[in-house]
Amino acid sequence: MTDRAADVVTWESVLPGITVVRMARPPANALGVPLLEGLHAAMDAAEKTGDVKVMVIASALRKFFAAGADIKHLSAIDAPSFTAYGDLMRAVNDRLAAAPWISIAAVDGIALGGGLELALACTLRVTGPDGRFGLPEVKLGLIPGAGGTQRLPRLVGRGRALDIMLTARQADAEEAYRIGLADRRTDGDALDAALRFAAELLGPSLPAQLAVVRTVDAAHDLPLADGARVEVEQIQSLFEAGEAAEGIAAFVGKRAPNFR
């Protein structure tokens, strides 16, 4: 097994505005330090170019998106090292969730534990027919510690989230789509479906799309009145930044908008 971040995470621009990040740490994309550092490197590169509108996170391995934390690593470390490892996982997920682009997890195969938490940190999730989703940490005497206990209930509700976490069971692709854990389901390849989804997202204004994400998240996190204030702040900022003016001018002029 390679220990170099550059060997286990690669990325490429497949279309203008769309970058695909591929994880490849056999046999199951366990989220060891090299893979986590590789994801950081991919985001560093996207921020440096400044031209990424949609980032698709996918696996280069068959049957696995990511199988979770690196258990062998966990078995050989002390408490301070465990804290540092958890901090690294959380930093990747929090950075992805707050990134200045839309992210899509293309899940073909197993997404368990930290692997599901990585997918949950993405803006959207697409599952293929073999997608399997779970947070089985209670079997190890642990709980999901990289955002899973917070993000899963926001997507599927308290009861469904507890069902999945307390039983440590896996939800298949059909259930994941039905309960809102996956946003789209395909009978074909999840990456292909995610790229089609990404292409649909290229036309509208990215600042407006990110403002939608922020306001929808506020609907979960804040009382109605506070969420409404976030909505007002976001739409005002779009108008003041000229993004709305460009969209309106393009509509009136019957031309394609030149969004930032």
C-alpha positions as a Markdown table, in Angstrom:
| # | Residue | x | y | z |
|---|---|---|---|---|
| 1 | Met | 0.0 | 0.0 | 0.0 |
| 2 | Thr | 1.4 | 3.4 | -1.0 |
| 3 | Asp | 2.0 | 6.0 | 1.7 |
| 4 | Arg | 2.2 | 9.0 | -0.7 |
| 5 | Ala | -0.7 | 11.5 | -0.9 |
| 6 | Ala | 0.1 | 12.1 | -4.6 |
| 7 | Asp | -0.4 | 8.4 | -5.3 |
| 8 | Val | -3.7 | 7.9 | -3.6 |
| 9 | Val | -5.6 | 11.0 | -4.7 |
| 10 | Thr | -5.5 | 12.4 | -8.2 |
| 11 | Trp | -7.6 | 15.1 | -9.9 |
| 12 | Glu | -8.2 | 16.4 | -13.3 |
| 13 | Ser | -10.3 | 19.0 | -15.1 |
| 14 | Val | -12.7 | 17.0 | -17.3 |
| 15 | Leu | -14.7 | 20.0 | -18.6 |
| 16 | Pro | -14.2 | 23.8 | -18.1 |
| 17 | Gly | -15.4 | 24.3 | -14.5 |
| 18 | Ile | -15.7 | 20.6 | -13.6 |
| 19 | Thr | -12.9 | 18.8 | -11.7 |
| 20 | Val | -13.0 | 15.1 | -10.8 |
| 21 | Val | -11.1 | 14.0 | -7.7 |
| 22 | Arg | -10.4 | 10.2 | -7.6 |
| 23 | Met | -9.4 | 8.3 | -4.5 |
| 24 | Ala | -7.3 | 5.1 | -5.0 |
| 25 | Arg | -6.0 | 3.6 | -1.9 |
| 26 | Pro | -6.5 | -0.2 | -2.2 |
| 27 | Pro | -8.1 | -2.3 | -1.1 |
| 28 | Ala | -11.0 | -0.1 | 0.2 |
| 29 | Asn | -10.0 | 3.6 | 0.3 |
| 30 | Ala | -9.5 | 3.6 | 4.0 |
| 31 | Leu | -9.1 | 7.2 | 5.1 |
| 32 | Gly | -5.5 | 7.1 | 6.2 |
| 33 | Val | -3.4 | 10.2 | 6.5 |
| 34 | Pro | -2.0 | 10.0 | 2.9 |
| 35 | Leu | -5.6 | 9.9 | 1.5 |
| 36 | Leu | -6.7 | 12.8 | 3.7 |
| 37 | Glu | -3.7 | 14.9 | 2.8 |
| 38 | Gly | -4.3 | 14.1 | -0.8 |
| 39 | Leu | -7.9 | 15.5 | -0.5 |
| 40 | His | -6.4 | 18.6 | 1.0 |
| 41 | Ala | -4.0 | 18.9 | -1.9 |
| 42 | Ala | -6.8 | 18.5 | -4.4 |
| 43 | Met | -8.7 | 21.4 | -2.7 |
| 44 | Asp | -5.5 | 23.4 | -2.6 |
| 45 | Ala | -5.1 | 23.0 | -6.4 |
| 46 | Ala | -8.8 | 24.0 | -7.0 |
| 47 | Glu | -8.4 | 27.1 | -4.9 |
| 48 | Lys | -5.2 | 28.0 | -6.7 |
| 49 | Thr | -6.7 | 27.8 | -10.2 |
| 50 | Gly | -9.9 | 29.5 | -9.1 |
| 51 | Asp | -11.9 | 28.1 | -12.0 |
| 52 | Val | -13.6 | 25.1 | -10.4 |
| 53 | Lys | -17.4 | 25.4 | -10.3 |
| 54 | Val | -18.2 | 21.8 | -9.5 |
| 55 | Met | -15.9 | 19.2 | -7.8 |
| 56 | Val | -16.9 | 15.6 | -8.1 |
| 57 | Ile | -15.4 | 13.2 | -5.5 |
| 58 | Ala | -15.2 | 9.6 | -6.8 |
| 59 | Ser | -13.3 | 6.4 | -6.3 |
| 60 | Ala | -11.0 | 4.7 | -8.7 |
| 61 | Leu | -11.6 | 1.3 | -7.0 |
| 62 | Arg | -14.4 | -1.1 | -7.8 |
| 63 | Lys | -17.0 | -1.8 | -5.0 |
| 64 | Phe | -15.7 | 1.0 | -2.7 |
| 65 | Phe | -16.3 | 4.7 | -2.4 |
| 66 | Ala | -14.5 | 4.8 | 0.9 |
| 67 | Ala | -14.7 | 2.2 | 3.7 |
| 68 | Gly | -14.1 | 4.6 | 6.6 |
| 69 | Ala | -11.3 | 5.3 | 9.0 |
| 70 | Asp | -8.0 | 3.5 | 8.8 |
| 71 | Ile | -8.5 | 0.9 | 11.5 |
| 72 | Lys | -4.9 | -0.4 | 11.3 |
| 73 | His | -3.7 | 3.2 | 11.9 |
| 74 | Leu | -6.2 | 3.6 | 14.8 |
| 75 | Ser | -5.0 | 0.3 | 16.4 |
| 76 | Ala | -1.4 | 1.6 | 16.6 |
| 77 | Ile | -1.8 | 5.1 | 18.0 |
| 78 | Asp | -2.2 | 6.7 | 21.4 |
| 79 | Ala | -4.8 | 9.2 | 22.5 |
| 80 | Pro | -3.1 | 12.4 | 21.3 |
| 81 | Ser | -2.5 | 10.8 | 17.9 |
| 82 | Phe | -6.2 | 9.7 | 17.8 |
| 83 | Thr | -7.2 | 13.3 | 18.4 |
| 84 | Ala | -4.8 | 14.6 | 15.7 |
| 85 | Tyr | -6.2 | 12.0 | 13.2 |
| 86 | Gly | -9.8 | 13.0 | 14.0 |
| 87 | Asp | -8.9 | 16.6 | 13.6 |
| 88 | Leu | -7.5 | 15.9 | 10.1 |
| 89 | Met | -10.6 | 14.1 | 9.0 |
| 90 | Arg | -12.8 | 16.9 | 10.3 |
| 91 | Ala | -10.7 | 19.5 | 8.7 |
| 92 | Val | -11.1 | 17.8 | 5.3 |
| 93 | Asn | -14.9 | 17.5 | 5.6 |
| 94 | Asp | -15.3 | 21.0 | 7.0 |
| 95 | Arg | -13.2 | 22.5 | 4.3 |
| 96 | Leu | -15.1 | 20.6 | 1.6 |
| 97 | Ala | -18.5 | 21.7 | 3.0 |
| 98 | Ala | -17.4 | 25.4 | 3.1 |
| 99 | Ala | -15.6 | 25.3 | -0.3 |
| 100 | Pro | -16.3 | 28.0 | -2.9 |
| 101 | Trp | -17.7 | 25.5 | -5.3 |
| 102 | Ile | -20.4 | 22.8 | -5.5 |
| 103 | Ser | -19.3 | 19.3 | -4.6 |
| 104 | Ile | -20.9 | 16.0 | -5.6 |
| 105 | Ala | -20.0 | 12.6 | -4.2 |
| 106 | Ala | -20.3 | 9.9 | -6.8 |
| 107 | Val | -20.9 | 6.7 | -4.7 |
| 108 | Asp | -20.4 | 3.4 | -6.4 |
| 109 | Gly | -20.1 | 0.7 | -3.8 |
| 110 | Ile | -19.5 | 1.1 | -0.1 |
| 111 | Ala | -19.4 | 4.4 | 1.8 |
| 112 | Leu | -19.1 | 3.6 | 5.5 |
| 113 | Gly | -18.0 | 5.5 | 8.5 |
| 114 | Gly | -15.6 | 8.2 | 7.5 |
| 115 | Gly | -16.3 | 7.5 | 3.9 |
| 116 | Leu | -20.0 | 8.3 | 4.4 |
| 117 | Glu | -19.0 | 11.4 | 6.4 |
| 118 | Leu | -16.9 | 12.5 | 3.5 |
| 119 | Ala | -19.9 | 12.1 | 1.2 |
| 120 | Leu | -22.1 | 13.9 | 3.7 |
| 121 | Ala | -19.8 | 16.9 | 3.6 |
| 122 | Cys | -20.4 | 17.2 | -0.2 |
| 123 | Thr | -23.1 | 19.5 | -1.4 |
| 124 | Leu | -24.9 | 16.6 | -3.2 |
| 125 | Arg | -24.6 | 12.9 | -3.5 |
| 126 | Val | -25.3 | 10.5 | -6.5 |
| 127 | Thr | -25.5 | 6.8 | -6.0 |
| 128 | Gly | -25.1 | 3.9 | -8.4 |
| 129 | Pro | -27.0 | 0.7 | -8.0 |
| 130 | Asp | -24.3 | -0.8 | -5.7 |
| 131 | Gly | -24.1 | 2.1 | -3.3 |
| 132 | Arg | -24.1 | 1.2 | 0.3 |
| 133 | Phe | -24.3 | 3.7 | 3.1 |
| 134 | Gly | -23.6 | 3.3 | 6.8 |
| 135 | Leu | -22.1 | 4.7 | 10.0 |
| 136 | Pro | -21.1 | 1.5 | 11.9 |
| 137 | Glu | -18.9 | 3.1 | 14.5 |
| 138 | Val | -20.9 | 1.8 | 17.5 |
| 139 | Lys | -19.6 | -1.7 | 16.6 |
| 140 | Leu | -16.1 | -0.4 | 17.5 |
| 141 | Gly | -17.3 | 1.3 | 20.7 |
| 142 | Leu | -17.1 | 4.7 | 19.0 |
| 143 | Ile | -19.5 | 7.2 | 17.4 |
| 144 | Pro | -19.2 | 9.0 | 14.0 |
| 145 | Gly | -16.7 | 11.7 | 14.8 |
| 146 | Ala | -16.1 | 13.6 | 11.5 |
| 147 | Gly | -19.6 | 15.2 | 11.2 |
| 148 | Gly | -21.7 | 12.2 | 10.8 |
| 149 | Thr | -23.9 | 12.7 | 13.9 |
| 150 | Gln | -24.6 | 16.3 | 12.7 |
| 151 | Arg | -25.0 | 16.0 | 9.0 |
| 152 | Leu | -26.9 | 12.8 | 8.6 |
| 153 | Pro | -29.9 | 14.0 | 10.8 |
| 154 | Arg | -30.0 | 17.2 | 8.8 |
| 155 | Leu | -30.5 | 15.2 | 5.6 |
| 156 | Val | -32.8 | 12.3 | 6.7 |
| 157 | Gly | -34.3 | 13.3 | 10.0 |
| 158 | Arg | -33.6 | 12.2 | 13.6 |
| 159 | Gly | -35.3 | 8.9 | 13.6 |
| 160 | Arg | -33.8 | 7.6 | 10.3 |
| 161 | Ala | -30.4 | 8.8 | 11.3 |
| 162 | Leu | -30.6 | 7.0 | 14.7 |
| 163 | Asp | -31.9 | 3.9 | 12.9 |
| 164 | Ile | -28.8 | 3.8 | 10.7 |
| 165 | Met | -26.3 | 4.7 | 13.4 |
| 166 | Leu | -27.7 | 2.7 | 16.4 |
| 167 | Thr | -28.0 | -0.5 | 14.3 |
| 168 | Ala | -24.8 | 0.0 | 12.4 |
| 169 | Arg | -26.6 | -1.3 | 9.3 |
| 170 | Gln | -26.1 | -0.3 | 5.7 |
| 171 | Ala | -28.7 | 1.5 | 3.6 |
| 172 | Asp | -28.7 | 0.4 | 0.0 |
| 173 | Ala | -29.0 | 2.7 | -3.0 |
| 174 | Glu | -32.8 | 2.6 | -3.2 |
| 175 | Glu | -33.3 | 3.4 | 0.5 |
| 176 | Ala | -30.6 | 6.1 | 0.4 |
| 177 | Tyr | -32.4 | 7.8 | -2.5 |
| 178 | Arg | -35.8 | 7.4 | -0.9 |
| 179 | Ile | -34.9 | 8.9 | 2.4 |
| 180 | Gly | -32.9 | 11.8 | 0.9 |
| 181 | Leu | -29.4 | 10.6 | 1.8 |
| 182 | Ala | -28.7 | 10.4 | -2.0 |
| 183 | Asp | -30.0 | 13.2 | -4.2 |
| 184 | Arg | -29.9 | 11.2 | -7.4 |
| 185 | Arg | -29.9 | 7.5 | -8.2 |
| 186 | Thr | -28.7 | 5.9 | -11.4 |
| 187 | Asp | -28.8 | 2.3 | -12.7 |
| 188 | Gly | -25.6 | 3.0 | -14.4 |
| 189 | Asp | -22.2 | 4.4 | -13.4 |
| 190 | Ala | -22.4 | 6.9 | -10.5 |
| 191 | Leu | -19.5 | 9.0 | -11.9 |
| 192 | Asp | -21.1 | 9.4 | -15.3 |
| 193 | Ala | -24.4 | 10.4 | -13.6 |
| 194 | Ala | -22.5 | 12.9 | -11.3 |
| 195 | Leu | -20.8 | 14.4 | -14.4 |
| 196 | Arg | -24.2 | 14.9 | -16.1 |
| 197 | Phe | -25.4 | 16.5 | -12.9 |
| 198 | Ala | -22.4 | 18.7 | -12.8 |
| 199 | Ala | -23.0 | 19.8 | -16.4 |
| 200 | Glu | -26.5 | 20.9 | -15.4 |
| 201 | Leu | -25.0 | 23.1 | -12.7 |
| 202 | Leu | -22.6 | 25.0 | -15.0 |
| 203 | Gly | -25.0 | 27.5 | -16.5 |
| 204 | Pro | -26.4 | 29.4 | -13.5 |
| 205 | Ser | -24.5 | 31.9 | -11.3 |
| 206 | Leu | -22.1 | 30.1 | -8.9 |
| 207 | Pro | -22.4 | 32.9 | -6.3 |
| 208 | Ala | -26.1 | 32.6 | -6.5 |
| 209 | Gln | -26.0 | 28.8 | -6.2 |
| 210 | Leu | -23.7 | 29.0 | -3.1 |
| 211 | Ala | -26.1 | 31.6 | -1.6 |
| 212 | Val | -28.9 | 29.1 | -2.1 |
| 213 | Val | -26.9 | 26.4 | -0.3 |
| 214 | Arg | -26.2 | 28.8 | 2.6 |
| 215 | Thr | -29.8 | 29.9 | 3.0 |
| 216 | Val | -31.1 | 26.3 | 2.8 |
| 217 | Asp | -28.6 | 25.2 | 5.4 |
| 218 | Ala | -29.8 | 28.2 | 7.5 |
| 219 | Ala | -33.3 | 26.8 | 7.3 |
| 220 | His | -32.1 | 23.7 | 9.2 |
| 221 | Asp | -29.8 | 25.5 | 11.7 |
| 222 | Leu | -31.8 | 28.7 | 12.6 |
| 223 | Pro | -35.2 | 29.7 | 13.7 |
| 224 | Leu | -37.4 | 30.9 | 10.8 |
| 225 | Ala | -36.9 | 34.6 | 11.5 |
| 226 | Asp | -33.2 | 34.3 | 11.6 |
| 227 | Gly | -33.1 | 32.1 | 8.5 |
| 228 | Ala | -35.2 | 34.8 | 6.7 |
| 229 | Arg | -32.6 | 37.4 | 7.6 |
| 230 | Val | -29.9 | 35.2 | 6.1 |
| 231 | Glu | -31.9 | 35.0 | 2.9 |
| 232 | Val | -32.2 | 38.8 | 2.8 |
| 233 | Glu | -28.5 | 39.2 | 3.4 |
| 234 | Gln | -27.6 | 36.8 | 0.6 |
| 235 | Ile | -29.9 | 38.3 | -2.0 |
| 236 | Gln | -28.7 | 41.8 | -1.1 |
| 237 | Ser | -25.1 | 40.8 | -1.5 |
| 238 | Leu | -25.7 | 39.3 | -4.9 |
| 239 | Phe | -27.4 | 42.5 | -6.0 |
| 240 | Glu | -24.6 | 44.7 | -4.6 |
| 241 | Ala | -21.9 | 42.5 | -6.2 |
| 242 | Gly | -23.4 | 42.9 | -9.6 |
| 243 | Glu | -24.2 | 39.2 | -10.1 |
| 244 | Ala | -27.9 | 39.9 | -10.2 |
| 245 | Ala | -27.5 | 42.9 | -12.5 |
| 246 | Glu | -25.6 | 40.8 | -15.0 |
| 247 | Gly | -28.3 | 38.1 | -14.9 |
| 248 | Ile | -31.1 | 40.6 | -15.3 |
| 249 | Ala | -29.3 | 42.5 | -18.1 |
| 250 | Ala | -28.7 | 39.2 | -20.0 |
| 251 | Phe | -32.3 | 38.2 | -19.7 |
| 252 | Val | -33.5 | 41.6 | -21.0 |
| 253 | Gly | -30.9 | 41.6 | -23.7 |
| 254 | Lys | -31.8 | 38.0 | -24.7 |
| 255 | Arg | -28.2 | 36.9 | -24.4 |
| 256 | Ala | -26.2 | 34.4 | -22.3 |
| 257 | Pro | -25.1 | 35.9 | -18.9 |
| 258 | Asn | -21.5 | 36.4 | -18.2 |
| 259 | Phe | -21.5 | 35.3 | -14.5 |
| 260 | Arg | -18.4 | 35.4 | -12.3 |
